[in-house]
């Protein structure tokens, strides 16, 4: 009986690890003002974290924190703070790279693309990479 409980716990751990790794994060910022955004929408579930910020206003465009910690995405054994990956993509755009793809160690992919009114940043872990990048 004890072996069955251990086996069930091990299976649940493996399944939860795979679910935690299967994350898609997307941040869209469009037409913000000098003081922030009017409309900030955050959607978070087991498979996705989505942040949409639009129109000039007074709210910051950031994910809410979990227990005082920033949002992370898990690669193969490496955790990345999403805010650092977003800062990386924003820096690339500030340097004139309008769109691009970077794969970080630990199998985390960051893509960015400027739009007419702002930009879209997408962050994926290795499980969700496009086929040509696997």
ZAZA-407975 format. One record per residue: residue in one letter; x, y, z of N, C-alpha, C, O in turn. Coordinates in steps of 0.2 Angstrom, whole numbers. Example, Ala and Ser with C-alpha at 12.3 -4.5 7.8 and 13.67 -1.06 7.14 Angstrom:
// residues 2
<node koltor="A" n_c1="66" n_c2="-28" n_c3="39" ca_c1="62" ca_c2="-22" ca_c3="39" c_c1="66" c_c2="-16" c_c3="39" o_c1="71" o_c2="-17" o_c3="42"/>
<node koltor="S" n_c1="64" n_c2="-11" n_c3="35" ca_c1="68" ca_c2="-5" ca_c3="36" c_c1="64" c_c2="0" c_c3="39" o_c1="67" o_c2="6" o_c3="40"/>
END
This chain:
// residues 134
<node koltor="X" n_c1="4" n_c2="-6" n_c3="0" ca_c1="0" ca_c2="0" ca_c3="0" c_c1="4" c_c2="6" c_c3="0" o_c1="3" o_c2="11" o_c3="-3"/>
<node koltor="X" n_c1="10" n_c2="6" n_c3="4" ca_c1="14" ca_c2="12" ca_c3="4" c_c1="17" c_c2="13" c_c3="-3" o_c1="18" o_c2="19" o_c3="-5"/>
<node koltor="X" n_c1="19" n_c2="8" n_c3="-6" ca_c1="22" ca_c2="8" ca_c3="-13" c_c1="18" c_c2="12" c_c3="-18" o_c1="20" o_c2="15" o_c3="-22"/>
<node koltor="X" n_c1="11" n_c2="10" n_c3="-17" ca_c1="6" ca_c2="13" ca_c3="-22" c_c1="6" c_c2="20" c_c3="-20" o_c1="5" o_c2="24" o_c3="-25"/>
<node koltor="X" n_c1="6" n_c2="22" n_c3="-14" ca_c1="5" ca_c2="30" ca_c3="-13" c_c1="11" c_c2="33" c_c3="-15" o_c1="11" o_c2="39" o_c3="-18"/>
<node koltor="X" n_c1="17" n_c2="30" n_c3="-15" ca_c1="23" ca_c2="33" ca_c3="-17" c_c1="23" c_c2="34" c_c3="-25" o_c1="25" o_c2="39" o_c3="-28"/>
<node koltor="X" n_c1="21" n_c2="29" n_c3="-28" ca_c1="20" ca_c2="29" ca_c3="-35" c_c1="15" c_c2="34" c_c3="-38" o_c1="16" o_c2="38" o_c3="-42"/>
<node koltor="X" n_c1="9" n_c2="35" n_c3="-34" ca_c1="4" ca_c2="40" ca_c3="-36" c_c1="7" c_c2="47" c_c3="-35" o_c1="6" o_c2="51" o_c3="-39"/>
<node koltor="X" n_c1="11" n_c2="48" n_c3="-29" ca_c1="14" ca_c2="54" ca_c3="-28" c_c1="19" c_c2="56" c_c3="-34" o_c1="19" o_c2="62" o_c3="-36"/>
<node koltor="X" n_c1="23" n_c2="51" n_c3="-36" ca_c1="28" ca_c2="52" ca_c3="-41" c_c1="25" c_c2="54" c_c3="-47" o_c1="27" o_c2="58" o_c3="-51"/>
<node koltor="X" n_c1="19" n_c2="50" n_c3="-49" ca_c1="16" ca_c2="52" ca_c3="-55" c_c1="13" c_c2="59" c_c3="-55" o_c1="13" o_c2="63" o_c3="-60"/>
<node koltor="X" n_c1="10" n_c2="61" n_c3="-50" ca_c1="7" ca_c2="67" ca_c3="-49" c_c1="12" c_c2="73" c_c3="-50" o_c1="11" o_c2="78" o_c3="-53"/>
<node koltor="X" n_c1="18" n_c2="71" n_c3="-47" ca_c1="24" ca_c2="76" ca_c3="-47" c_c1="26" c_c2="77" c_c3="-54" o_c1="27" o_c2="83" o_c3="-56"/>
<node koltor="X" n_c1="27" n_c2="72" n_c3="-58" ca_c1="29" ca_c2="72" ca_c3="-65" c_c1="24" c_c2="76" c_c3="-69" o_c1="26" o_c2="80" o_c3="-73"/>
<node koltor="X" n_c1="17" n_c2="74" n_c3="-68" ca_c1="12" ca_c2="78" ca_c3="-72" c_c1="12" c_c2="85" c_c3="-70" o_c1="11" o_c2="89" o_c3="-75"/>
<node koltor="X" n_c1="13" n_c2="87" n_c3="-64" ca_c1="13" ca_c2="94" ca_c3="-62" c_c1="19" c_c2="97" c_c3="-65" o_c1="18" o_c2="103" o_c3="-66"/>
<node koltor="X" n_c1="24" n_c2="94" n_c3="-65" ca_c1="30" ca_c2="97" ca_c3="-68" c_c1="29" c_c2="99" c_c3="-75" o_c1="31" o_c2="104" o_c3="-77"/>
<node koltor="X" n_c1="26" n_c2="94" n_c3="-79" ca_c1="25" ca_c2="95" ca_c3="-86" c_c1="20" c_c2="101" c_c3="-87" o_c1="21" o_c2="105" o_c3="-92"/>
<node koltor="X" n_c1="15" n_c2="101" n_c3="-83" ca_c1="10" ca_c2="107" ca_c3="-83" c_c1="14" c_c2="113" c_c3="-82" o_c1="12" o_c2="118" o_c3="-85"/>
<node koltor="X" n_c1="18" n_c2="114" n_c3="-77" ca_c1="21" ca_c2="120" ca_c3="-75" c_c1="26" c_c2="122" c_c3="-81" o_c1="26" o_c2="128" o_c3="-81"/>
<node koltor="X" n_c1="29" n_c2="118" n_c3="-84" ca_c1="33" ca_c2="120" ca_c3="-90" c_c1="29" c_c2="122" c_c3="-96" o_c1="32" o_c2="126" o_c3="-100"/>
<node koltor="X" n_c1="23" n_c2="120" n_c3="-97" ca_c1="19" ca_c2="121" ca_c3="-103" c_c1="16" c_c2="128" c_c3="-102" o_c1="10" o_c2="129" o_c3="-101"/>
<node koltor="X" n_c1="20" n_c2="134" n_c3="-102" ca_c1="18" ca_c2="140" ca_c3="-101" c_c1="19" c_c2="144" c_c3="-108" o_c1="24" o_c2="144" o_c3="-111"/>
<node koltor="X" n_c1="14" n_c2="149" n_c3="-109" ca_c1="15" ca_c2="153" ca_c3="-114" c_c1="13" c_c2="160" c_c3="-111" o_c1="8" o_c2="161" o_c3="-108"/>
<node koltor="X" n_c1="18" n_c2="165" n_c3="-112" ca_c1="17" ca_c2="172" ca_c3="-109" c_c1="17" c_c2="177" c_c3="-115" o_c1="21" o_c2="176" o_c3="-119"/>
<node koltor="X" n_c1="12" n_c2="181" n_c3="-115" ca_c1="12" ca_c2="186" ca_c3="-120" c_c1="10" c_c2="193" c_c3="-117" o_c1="6" o_c2="193" o_c3="-113"/>
<node koltor="X" n_c1="14" n_c2="198" n_c3="-119" ca_c1="13" ca_c2="205" ca_c3="-116" c_c1="12" c_c2="209" c_c3="-122" o_c1="16" o_c2="209" o_c3="-127"/>
<node koltor="X" n_c1="6" n_c2="213" n_c3="-122" ca_c1="5" ca_c2="217" ca_c3="-128" c_c1="4" c_c2="224" c_c3="-125" o_c1="0" o_c2="225" o_c3="-120"/>
<node koltor="X" n_c1="8" n_c2="229" n_c3="-127" ca_c1="7" ca_c2="236" ca_c3="-125" c_c1="6" c_c2="240" c_c3="-131" o_c1="10" o_c2="240" o_c3="-136"/>
<node koltor="X" n_c1="0" n_c2="244" n_c3="-131" ca_c1="-1" ca_c2="248" ca_c3="-137" c_c1="-4" c_c2="255" c_c3="-134" o_c1="-8" o_c2="256" o_c3="-130"/>
<node koltor="X" n_c1="-1" n_c2="260" n_c3="-138" ca_c1="-4" ca_c2="267" ca_c3="-137" c_c1="-4" c_c2="269" c_c3="-130" o_c1="-9" o_c2="272" o_c3="-127"/>
<node koltor="X" n_c1="1" n_c2="268" n_c3="-126" ca_c1="2" ca_c2="270" ca_c3="-119" c_c1="3" c_c2="277" c_c3="-118" o_c1="6" o_c2="281" o_c3="-123"/>
<node koltor="X" n_c1="2" n_c2="280" n_c3="-112" ca_c1="4" ca_c2="287" ca_c3="-111" c_c1="10" c_c2="288" c_c3="-107" o_c1="13" o_c2="283" o_c3="-105"/>
<node koltor="X" n_c1="12" n_c2="294" n_c3="-106" ca_c1="18" ca_c2="295" ca_c3="-102" c_c1="17" c_c2="293" c_c3="-95" o_c1="22" o_c2="291" o_c3="-91"/>
<node koltor="X" n_c1="11" n_c2="292" n_c3="-92" ca_c1="10" ca_c2="290" ca_c3="-85" c_c1="7" c_c2="283" c_c3="-85" o_c1="6" o_c2="280" o_c3="-79"/>
<node koltor="X" n_c1="7" n_c2="279" n_c3="-90" ca_c1="5" ca_c2="272" ca_c3="-90" c_c1="-1" c_c2="271" c_c3="-95" o_c1="-2" o_c2="274" o_c3="-100"/>
<node koltor="X" n_c1="-5" n_c2="266" n_c3="-93" ca_c1="-11" ca_c2="264" ca_c3="-97" c_c1="-18" c_c2="265" c_c3="-94" o_c1="-18" o_c2="264" o_c3="-88"/>
<node koltor="X" n_c1="-23" n_c2="265" n_c3="-98" ca_c1="-30" ca_c2="266" ca_c3="-95" c_c1="-33" c_c2="259" c_c3="-94" o_c1="-36" o_c2="258" o_c3="-89"/>
<node koltor="X" n_c1="-31" n_c2="255" n_c3="-99" ca_c1="-34" ca_c2="248" ca_c3="-99" c_c1="-29" c_c2="243" c_c3="-98" o_c1="-25" o_c2="242" o_c3="-103"/>
<node koltor="X" n_c1="-29" n_c2="239" n_c3="-93" ca_c1="-24" ca_c2="234" ca_c3="-91" c_c1="-28" c_c2="228" c_c3="-90" o_c1="-31" o_c2="227" o_c3="-85"/>
<node koltor="X" n_c1="-27" n_c2="223" n_c3="-94" ca_c1="-30" ca_c2="216" ca_c3="-93" c_c1="-25" c_c2="211" c_c3="-92" o_c1="-21" o_c2="210" o_c3="-96"/>
<node koltor="X" n_c1="-26" n_c2="207" n_c3="-87" ca_c1="-22" ca_c2="201" ca_c3="-85" c_c1="-26" c_c2="195" c_c3="-85" o_c1="-31" o_c2="194" o_c3="-82"/>
<node koltor="X" n_c1="-24" n_c2="190" n_c3="-89" ca_c1="-27" ca_c2="183" ca_c3="-89" c_c1="-22" c_c2="178" c_c3="-87" o_c1="-16" o_c2="178" o_c3="-91"/>
<node koltor="X" n_c1="-23" n_c2="174" n_c3="-82" ca_c1="-18" ca_c2="169" ca_c3="-80" c_c1="-22" c_c2="163" c_c3="-79" o_c1="-27" o_c2="162" o_c3="-75"/>
<node koltor="X" n_c1="-19" n_c2="157" n_c3="-82" ca_c1="-21" ca_c2="151" ca_c3="-80" c_c1="-16" c_c2="146" c_c3="-80" o_c1="-10" o_c2="148" o_c3="-81"/>
<node koltor="X" n_c1="-17" n_c2="139" n_c3="-81" ca_c1="-12" ca_c2="134" ca_c3="-81" c_c1="-7" c_c2="134" c_c3="-87" o_c1="-2" o_c2="132" o_c3="-86"/>
<node koltor="X" n_c1="-10" n_c2="136" n_c3="-92" ca_c1="-6" ca_c2="136" ca_c3="-99" c_c1="-4" c_c2="143" c_c3="-101" o_c1="1" o_c2="143" o_c3="-105"/>
<node koltor="X" n_c1="-7" n_c2="148" n_c3="-99" ca_c1="-5" ca_c2="155" ca_c3="-102" c_c1="-5" c_c2="160" c_c3="-96" o_c1="-9" o_c2="160" o_c3="-91"/>
<node koltor="X" n_c1="-1" n_c2="165" n_c3="-98" ca_c1="-1" ca_c2="172" ca_c3="-94" c_c1="-1" c_c2="177" c_c3="-99" o_c1="4" o_c2="178" o_c3="-103"/>
<node koltor="X" n_c1="-6" n_c2="181" n_c3="-99" ca_c1="-7" ca_c2="186" ca_c3="-105" c_c1="-8" c_c2="193" c_c3="-101" o_c1="-13" o_c2="193" o_c3="-97"/>
<node koltor="X" n_c1="-5" n_c2="198" n_c3="-104" ca_c1="-6" ca_c2="205" ca_c3="-101" c_c1="-7" c_c2="209" c_c3="-107" o_c1="-2" o_c2="210" o_c3="-112"/>
<node koltor="X" n_c1="-12" n_c2="213" n_c3="-107" ca_c1="-14" ca_c2="218" ca_c3="-112" c_c1="-15" c_c2="224" c_c3="-109" o_c1="-19" o_c2="225" o_c3="-105"/>
<node koltor="X" n_c1="-11" n_c2="229" n_c3="-112" ca_c1="-11" ca_c2="236" ca_c3="-110" c_c1="-12" c_c2="241" c_c3="-115" o_c1="-9" o_c2="241" o_c3="-120"/>
<node koltor="X" n_c1="-18" n_c2="245" n_c3="-115" ca_c1="-19" ca_c2="250" ca_c3="-120" c_c1="-22" c_c2="256" c_c3="-118" o_c1="-24" o_c2="257" o_c3="-112"/>
<node koltor="X" n_c1="-21" n_c2="261" n_c3="-122" ca_c1="-23" ca_c2="268" ca_c3="-121" c_c1="-20" c_c2="272" c_c3="-115" o_c1="-18" o_c2="269" o_c3="-110"/>
<node koltor="X" n_c1="-19" n_c2="278" n_c3="-116" ca_c1="-15" ca_c2="282" ca_c3="-111" c_c1="-19" c_c2="282" c_c3="-104" o_c1="-25" o_c2="283" o_c3="-105"/>
<node koltor="X" n_c1="-16" n_c2="282" n_c3="-99" ca_c1="-19" ca_c2="282" ca_c3="-92" c_c1="-14" c_c2="282" c_c3="-87" o_c1="-9" o_c2="285" o_c3="-88"/>
<node koltor="X" n_c1="-16" n_c2="279" n_c3="-81" ca_c1="-11" ca_c2="280" ca_c3="-75" c_c1="-9" c_c2="273" c_c3="-72" o_c1="-7" o_c2="273" o_c3="-66"/>
<node koltor="X" n_c1="-11" n_c2="268" n_c3="-75" ca_c1="-9" ca_c2="261" ca_c3="-72" c_c1="-3" c_c2="258" c_c3="-76" o_c1="-2" o_c2="259" o_c3="-82"/>
<node koltor="X" n_c1="1" n_c2="255" n_c3="-72" ca_c1="7" ca_c2="252" ca_c3="-75" c_c1="5" c_c2="245" c_c3="-78" o_c1="0" o_c2="242" o_c3="-76"/>
<node koltor="X" n_c1="9" n_c2="243" n_c3="-83" ca_c1="8" ca_c2="237" ca_c3="-87" c_c1="13" c_c2="232" c_c3="-84" o_c1="18" o_c2="231" o_c3="-87"/>
<node koltor="X" n_c1="11" n_c2="229" n_c3="-79" ca_c1="15" ca_c2="223" ca_c3="-76" c_c1="10" c_c2="218" c_c3="-73" o_c1="4" o_c2="219" o_c3="-71"/>
<node koltor="X" n_c1="13" n_c2="212" n_c3="-73" ca_c1="9" ca_c2="206" ca_c3="-70" c_c1="8" c_c2="208" c_c3="-63" o_c1="13" o_c2="210" o_c3="-60"/>
<node koltor="X" n_c1="3" n_c2="205" n_c3="-59" ca_c1="3" ca_c2="206" ca_c3="-52" c_c1="7" c_c2="200" c_c3="-49" o_c1="9" o_c2="196" o_c3="-53"/>
<node koltor="X" n_c1="10" n_c2="202" n_c3="-44" ca_c1="15" ca_c2="197" ca_c3="-41" c_c1="12" c_c2="192" c_c3="-37" o_c1="6" o_c2="192" o_c3="-34"/>
<node koltor="X" n_c1="15" n_c2="186" n_c3="-37" ca_c1="13" ca_c2="180" ca_c3="-33" c_c1="16" c_c2="180" c_c3="-26" o_c1="22" o_c2="179" o_c3="-26"/>
<node koltor="X" n_c1="13" n_c2="181" n_c3="-21" ca_c1="16" ca_c2="181" ca_c3="-14" c_c1="22" c_c2="185" c_c3="-14" o_c1="27" o_c2="183" o_c3="-11"/>
<node koltor="X" n_c1="22" n_c2="191" n_c3="-17" ca_c1="27" ca_c2="195" ca_c3="-17" c_c1="33" c_c2="194" c_c3="-22" o_c1="38" o_c2="197" o_c3="-22"/>
<node koltor="X" n_c1="32" n_c2="188" n_c3="-26" ca_c1="37" ca_c2="186" ca_c3="-31" c_c1="35" c_c2="188" c_c3="-38" o_c1="29" o_c2="188" o_c3="-39"/>
<node koltor="X" n_c1="39" n_c2="190" n_c3="-42" ca_c1="37" ca_c2="191" ca_c3="-49" c_c1="36" c_c2="184" c_c3="-53" o_c1="37" o_c2="179" o_c3="-50"/>
<node koltor="X" n_c1="32" n_c2="185" n_c3="-58" ca_c1="30" ca_c2="180" ca_c3="-62" c_c1="36" c_c2="176" c_c3="-65" o_c1="41" o_c2="180" o_c3="-68"/>
<node koltor="X" n_c1="37" n_c2="170" n_c3="-65" ca_c1="42" ca_c2="166" ca_c3="-68" c_c1="40" c_c2="161" c_c3="-74" o_c1="34" o_c2="159" o_c3="-74"/>
<node koltor="X" n_c1="44" n_c2="160" n_c3="-78" ca_c1="43" ca_c2="155" ca_c3="-83" c_c1="49" c_c2="150" c_c3="-82" o_c1="55" o_c2="151" o_c3="-81"/>
<node koltor="X" n_c1="47" n_c2="143" n_c3="-83" ca_c1="52" ca_c2="138" ca_c3="-81" c_c1="54" c_c2="135" c_c3="-88" o_c1="50" o_c2="133" o_c3="-92"/>
<node koltor="X" n_c1="61" n_c2="135" n_c3="-89" ca_c1="64" ca_c2="131" ca_c3="-95" c_c1="66" c_c2="124" c_c3="-92" o_c1="63" o_c2="122" o_c3="-87"/>
<node koltor="X" n_c1="71" n_c2="121" n_c3="-95" ca_c1="73" ca_c2="115" ca_c3="-93" c_c1="78" c_c2="116" c_c3="-87" o_c1="84" o_c2="116" o_c3="-87"/>
<node koltor="X" n_c1="74" n_c2="116" n_c3="-81" ca_c1="78" ca_c2="117" ca_c3="-75" c_c1="80" c_c2="124" c_c3="-73" o_c1="84" o_c2="125" o_c3="-68"/>
<node koltor="X" n_c1="78" n_c2="129" n_c3="-77" ca_c1="80" ca_c2="136" ca_c3="-76" c_c1="74" c_c2="140" c_c3="-76" o_c1="70" o_c2="140" o_c3="-80"/>
<node koltor="X" n_c1="73" n_c2="144" n_c3="-70" ca_c1="68" ca_c2="148" ca_c3="-69" c_c1="70" c_c2="155" c_c3="-72" o_c1="75" o_c2="158" o_c3="-70"/>
<node koltor="X" n_c1="66" n_c2="159" n_c3="-76" ca_c1="67" ca_c2="166" ca_c3="-78" c_c1="61" c_c2="170" c_c3="-75" o_c1="56" o_c2="168" o_c3="-76"/>
<node koltor="X" n_c1="63" n_c2="176" n_c3="-72" ca_c1="58" ca_c2="181" ca_c3="-71" c_c1="56" c_c2="184" c_c3="-77" o_c1="60" o_c2="186" o_c3="-81"/>
<node koltor="X" n_c1="49" n_c2="184" n_c3="-78" ca_c1="47" ca_c2="187" ca_c3="-84" c_c1="48" c_c2="194" c_c3="-85" o_c1="50" o_c2="196" o_c3="-91"/>
<node koltor="X" n_c1="49" n_c2="198" n_c3="-80" ca_c1="50" ca_c2="205" ca_c3="-81" c_c1="57" c_c2="206" c_c3="-83" o_c1="59" o_c2="211" o_c3="-87"/>
<node koltor="X" n_c1="62" n_c2="202" n_c3="-82" ca_c1="69" ca_c2="202" ca_c3="-85" c_c1="69" c_c2="200" c_c3="-92" o_c1="72" o_c2="204" o_c3="-96"/>
<node koltor="X" n_c1="65" n_c2="195" n_c3="-94" ca_c1="64" ca_c2="194" ca_c3="-101" c_c1="61" c_c2="199" c_c3="-105" o_c1="63" o_c2="201" o_c3="-111"/>
<node koltor="X" n_c1="56" n_c2="202" n_c3="-102" ca_c1="52" ca_c2="208" ca_c3="-106" c_c1="57" c_c2="214" c_c3="-106" o_c1="58" o_c2="217" o_c3="-112"/>
<node koltor="X" n_c1="61" n_c2="215" n_c3="-101" ca_c1="66" ca_c2="221" ca_c3="-101" c_c1="71" c_c2="219" c_c3="-107" o_c1="73" o_c2="224" o_c3="-110"/>
<node koltor="X" n_c1="73" n_c2="213" n_c3="-108" ca_c1="78" ca_c2="211" ca_c3="-113" c_c1="75" c_c2="213" c_c3="-120" o_c1="78" o_c2="216" o_c3="-124"/>
<node koltor="X" n_c1="69" n_c2="211" n_c3="-121" ca_c1="66" ca_c2="212" ca_c3="-127" c_c1="65" c_c2="220" c_c3="-128" o_c1="66" o_c2="222" o_c3="-134"/>
<node koltor="X" n_c1="63" n_c2="223" n_c3="-123" ca_c1="62" ca_c2="231" ca_c3="-124" c_c1="68" c_c2="234" c_c3="-125" o_c1="68" o_c2="239" o_c3="-129"/>
<node koltor="X" n_c1="74" n_c2="232" n_c3="-123" ca_c1="80" ca_c2="235" ca_c3="-124" c_c1="82" c_c2="233" c_c3="-131" o_c1="85" o_c2="238" o_c3="-135"/>
<node koltor="X" n_c1="81" n_c2="227" n_c3="-134" ca_c1="82" ca_c2="226" ca_c3="-141" c_c1="78" c_c2="231" c_c3="-145" o_c1="81" o_c2="234" o_c3="-150"/>
<node koltor="X" n_c1="72" n_c2="232" n_c3="-144" ca_c1="68" ca_c2="237" ca_c3="-148" c_c1="70" c_c2="244" c_c3="-147" o_c1="70" o_c2="248" o_c3="-152"/>
<node koltor="X" n_c1="73" n_c2="246" n_c3="-141" ca_c1="76" ca_c2="253" ca_c3="-140" c_c1="82" c_c2="254" c_c3="-144" o_c1="84" o_c2="259" o_c3="-146"/>
<node koltor="X" n_c1="85" n_c2="248" n_c3="-145" ca_c1="91" ca_c2="248" ca_c3="-150" c_c1="90" c_c2="248" c_c3="-157" o_c1="95" o_c2="248" o_c3="-161"/>
<node koltor="X" n_c1="84" n_c2="248" n_c3="-159" ca_c1="82" ca_c2="248" ca_c3="-166" c_c1="80" c_c2="241" c_c3="-169" o_c1="79" o_c2="241" o_c3="-175"/>
<node koltor="X" n_c1="80" n_c2="236" n_c3="-165" ca_c1="79" ca_c2="229" ca_c3="-168" c_c1="71" c_c2="228" c_c3="-167" o_c1="69" o_c2="227" o_c3="-162"/>
<node koltor="X" n_c1="68" n_c2="230" n_c3="-173" ca_c1="60" ca_c2="230" ca_c3="-172" c_c1="57" c_c2="223" c_c3="-171" o_c1="52" o_c2="223" o_c3="-168"/>
<node koltor="X" n_c1="60" n_c2="218" n_c3="-173" ca_c1="57" ca_c2="211" ca_c3="-171" c_c1="63" c_c2="206" c_c3="-171" o_c1="68" o_c2="207" o_c3="-174"/>
<node koltor="X" n_c1="62" n_c2="201" n_c3="-167" ca_c1="67" ca_c2="196" ca_c3="-166" c_c1="65" c_c2="190" c_c3="-162" o_c1="60" o_c2="190" o_c3="-159"/>
<node koltor="X" n_c1="70" n_c2="185" n_c3="-162" ca_c1="69" ca_c2="179" ca_c3="-158" c_c1="76" c_c2="178" c_c3="-154" o_c1="81" o_c2="178" o_c3="-157"/>
<node koltor="X" n_c1="75" n_c2="176" n_c3="-148" ca_c1="81" ca_c2="174" ca_c3="-144" c_c1="79" c_c2="168" c_c3="-140" o_c1="74" o_c2="168" o_c3="-137"/>
<node koltor="X" n_c1="83" n_c2="163" n_c3="-140" ca_c1="83" ca_c2="157" ca_c3="-136" c_c1="88" c_c2="157" c_c3="-131" o_c1="94" o_c2="158" o_c3="-132"/>
<node koltor="X" n_c1="85" n_c2="157" n_c3="-124" ca_c1="89" ca_c2="158" ca_c3="-119" c_c1="91" c_c2="150" c_c3="-116" o_c1="87" o_c2="146" o_c3="-118"/>
<node koltor="X" n_c1="97" n_c2="150" n_c3="-113" ca_c1="98" ca_c2="143" ca_c3="-110" c_c1="92" c_c2="141" c_c3="-106" o_c1="89" o_c2="145" o_c3="-102"/>
<node koltor="X" n_c1="91" n_c2="134" n_c3="-105" ca_c1="86" ca_c2="132" ca_c3="-102" c_c1="79" c_c2="131" c_c3="-106" o_c1="74" o_c2="130" o_c3="-103"/>
<node koltor="X" n_c1="80" n_c2="132" n_c3="-113" ca_c1="75" ca_c2="132" ca_c3="-117" c_c1="69" c_c2="137" c_c3="-116" o_c1="63" o_c2="135" o_c3="-115"/>
<node koltor="X" n_c1="71" n_c2="143" n_c3="-116" ca_c1="66" ca_c2="148" ca_c3="-115" c_c1="66" c_c2="153" c_c3="-121" o_c1="72" o_c2="155" o_c3="-123"/>
<node koltor="X" n_c1="61" n_c2="154" n_c3="-125" ca_c1="61" ca_c2="158" ca_c3="-131" c_c1="58" c_c2="164" c_c3="-130" o_c1="52" o_c2="165" o_c3="-127"/>
<node koltor="X" n_c1="61" n_c2="170" n_c3="-132" ca_c1="58" ca_c2="176" ca_c3="-132" c_c1="57" c_c2="179" c_c3="-139" o_c1="62" o_c2="180" o_c3="-142"/>
<node koltor="X" n_c1="51" n_c2="181" n_c3="-141" ca_c1="50" ca_c2="185" ca_c3="-147" c_c1="47" c_c2="191" c_c3="-146" o_c1="44" o_c2="192" o_c3="-141"/>
<node koltor="X" n_c1="49" n_c2="196" n_c3="-150" ca_c1="46" ca_c2="203" ca_c3="-150" c_c1="45" c_c2="205" c_c3="-157" o_c1="48" o_c2="204" o_c3="-161"/>
<node koltor="X" n_c1="40" n_c2="210" n_c3="-157" ca_c1="38" ca_c2="213" ca_c3="-163" c_c1="35" c_c2="220" c_c3="-162" o_c1="30" o_c2="220" o_c3="-158"/>
<node koltor="X" n_c1="37" n_c2="225" n_c3="-165" ca_c1="34" ca_c2="231" ca_c3="-164" c_c1="28" c_c2="232" c_c3="-169" o_c1="28" o_c2="228" o_c3="-174"/>
<node koltor="X" n_c1="23" n_c2="235" n_c3="-167" ca_c1="17" ca_c2="237" ca_c3="-171" c_c1="16" c_c2="244" c_c3="-172" o_c1="21" o_c2="248" o_c3="-170"/>
<node koltor="X" n_c1="11" n_c2="246" n_c3="-175" ca_c1="10" ca_c2="253" ca_c3="-177" c_c1="9" c_c2="257" c_c3="-170" o_c1="11" o_c2="263" o_c3="-170"/>
<node koltor="X" n_c1="6" n_c2="254" n_c3="-165" ca_c1="5" ca_c2="258" ca_c3="-159" c_c1="9" c_c2="255" c_c3="-153" o_c1="8" o_c2="258" o_c3="-147"/>
<node koltor="X" n_c1="13" n_c2="250" n_c3="-154" ca_c1="17" ca_c2="248" ca_c3="-148" c_c1="21" c_c2="242" c_c3="-150" o_c1="25" o_c2="241" o_c3="-154"/>
<node koltor="X" n_c1="20" n_c2="236" n_c3="-146" ca_c1="23" ca_c2="230" ca_c3="-147" c_c1="20" c_c2="224" c_c3="-144" o_c1="15" o_c2="225" o_c3="-140"/>
<node koltor="X" n_c1="22" n_c2="218" n_c3="-146" ca_c1="20" ca_c2="212" ca_c3="-143" c_c1="26" c_c2="208" c_c3="-142" o_c1="30" o_c2="207" o_c3="-146"/>
<node koltor="X" n_c1="26" n_c2="205" n_c3="-135" ca_c1="32" ca_c2="201" ca_c3="-133" c_c1="29" c_c2="194" c_c3="-131" o_c1="24" o_c2="194" o_c3="-128"/>
<node koltor="X" n_c1="32" n_c2="189" n_c3="-134" ca_c1="29" ca_c2="182" ca_c3="-132" c_c1="35" c_c2="178" c_c3="-129" o_c1="41" o_c2="178" o_c3="-132"/>
<node koltor="X" n_c1="34" n_c2="175" n_c3="-124" ca_c1="39" ca_c2="171" ca_c3="-121" c_c1="36" c_c2="163" c_c3="-120" o_c1="30" o_c2="162" o_c3="-118"/>
<node koltor="X" n_c1="40" n_c2="159" n_c3="-123" ca_c1="38" ca_c2="152" ca_c3="-122" c_c1="43" c_c2="147" c_c3="-119" o_c1="49" o_c2="149" o_c3="-119"/>
<node koltor="X" n_c1="41" n_c2="142" n_c3="-116" ca_c1="47" ca_c2="137" ca_c3="-114" c_c1="47" c_c2="132" c_c3="-120" o_c1="43" o_c2="132" o_c3="-124"/>
<node koltor="X" n_c1="52" n_c2="128" n_c3="-119" ca_c1="54" ca_c2="123" ca_c3="-124" c_c1="48" c_c2="118" c_c3="-127" o_c1="48" o_c2="116" o_c3="-132"/>
<node koltor="X" n_c1="44" n_c2="117" n_c3="-122" ca_c1="38" ca_c2="113" ca_c3="-124" c_c1="34" c_c2="116" c_c3="-129" o_c1="30" o_c2="112" o_c3="-133"/>
<node koltor="X" n_c1="33" n_c2="122" n_c3="-129" ca_c1="29" ca_c2="126" ca_c3="-134" c_c1="33" c_c2="129" c_c3="-140" o_c1="29" o_c2="133" o_c3="-143"/>
<node koltor="X" n_c1="39" n_c2="128" n_c3="-141" ca_c1="43" ca_c2="131" ca_c3="-146" c_c1="39" c_c2="129" c_c3="-153" o_c1="36" o_c2="123" o_c3="-153"/>
<node koltor="X" n_c1="40" n_c2="133" n_c3="-158" ca_c1="38" ca_c2="131" ca_c3="-165" c_c1="42" c_c2="125" c_c3="-167" o_c1="48" o_c2="125" o_c3="-165"/>
<node koltor="X" n_c1="39" n_c2="121" n_c3="-171" ca_c1="43" ca_c2="115" ca_c3="-173" c_c1="49" c_c2="116" c_c3="-176" o_c1="54" o_c2="113" o_c3="-175"/>
<node koltor="X" n_c1="50" n_c2="122" n_c3="-180" ca_c1="57" ca_c2="123" ca_c3="-183" c_c1="62" c_c2="125" c_c3="-178" o_c1="68" o_c2="125" o_c3="-180"/>
<node koltor="X" n_c1="60" n_c2="126" n_c3="-172" ca_c1="65" ca_c2="128" ca_c3="-167" c_c1="67" c_c2="123" c_c3="-162" o_c1="71" o_c2="123" o_c3="-157"/>
<node koltor="X" n_c1="63" n_c2="117" n_c3="-162" ca_c1="64" ca_c2="112" ca_c3="-158" c_c1="70" c_c2="108" c_c3="-159" o_c1="72" o_c2="103" o_c3="-156"/>
END
